[in-house]
Amino acid sequence: MKFYKVMLVAGMSAALLSGCGSNNNNDAANNAAIATATAAATAEAPDAVTTASIVNQADAFTSAVSDKGNWIVAILNDLTLDKDVVVAGEFHDKGKAENDIYRKLALYAQDADRNITATYTLTVPNMTVQSENFRIQGGTVKGDVTVEANGFNLYKDAKIDGNLHFANADVQATAKIEGTVTGTTDVK
């Protein structure tokens, strides 16, 4: 019975989040990473560093975005943290050292055709971004975001319901803000 439960959860998660990768369109690798992470989480084993972290609890989220976390973090529902969180560490696209430095927060679910089927809200007092080339995609971060690393990207389908602060003008110059920021955008 447990085997069937693991397979059902893995299959559903893979279908919902099948495109949580970067713009490199490597769907098969992303699907495999998410399915592996889901199966590992369901089997109560820790996910490997090279796979996605699919989280639905505050402590798991904080760990997943830490320097000991993973290159891609996806949430499965709205999530509220009562403490500030730091996105730290250097990670590479798909978890492979030969790929570009890249990190992603997926605040959505999608179908097999990469159509977004649900978006989620991450509520946090402040998220400090120390990982280079960090992208927030889909959904909403409700709270302030402070960017200290180059290459920050707020993708066109994402929203910061709060303020966006940059550590300095050089960091701001490397950012790509396509989404919506409801508060102020400034250099601290």
FENWOZI-V470435 format. One record per run of one state. SS is the DSSP state (A for helix, B for strand, O for the rest). FROM is the first residue (numbers start at 1). TO is the last residue. Records with the same first field share a line. If there is no record, write none. Layout:
SS=FROM-TO + FROM-TO
This chain:
O=1-1 + 17-26 + 43-52 + 56-57 + 65-71 + 76-78 + 81-84 + 88-91 + 96-100 + 102-102 + 107-107 + 111-115 + 120-120 + 130-133 + 138-139 + 148-152 + 155-158 + 162-163 + 167-168 + 174-175 + 178-179 + 182-184 + 188-188
A=2-16 + 27-42 + 58-64 + 93-95 + 169-173
B=53-55 + 72-75 + 79-80 + 85-87 + 92-92 + 101-101 + 103-106 + 108-110 + 116-119 + 121-129 + 134-137 + 140-147 + 153-154 + 159-161 + 164-166 + 176-177 + 180-181 + 185-187
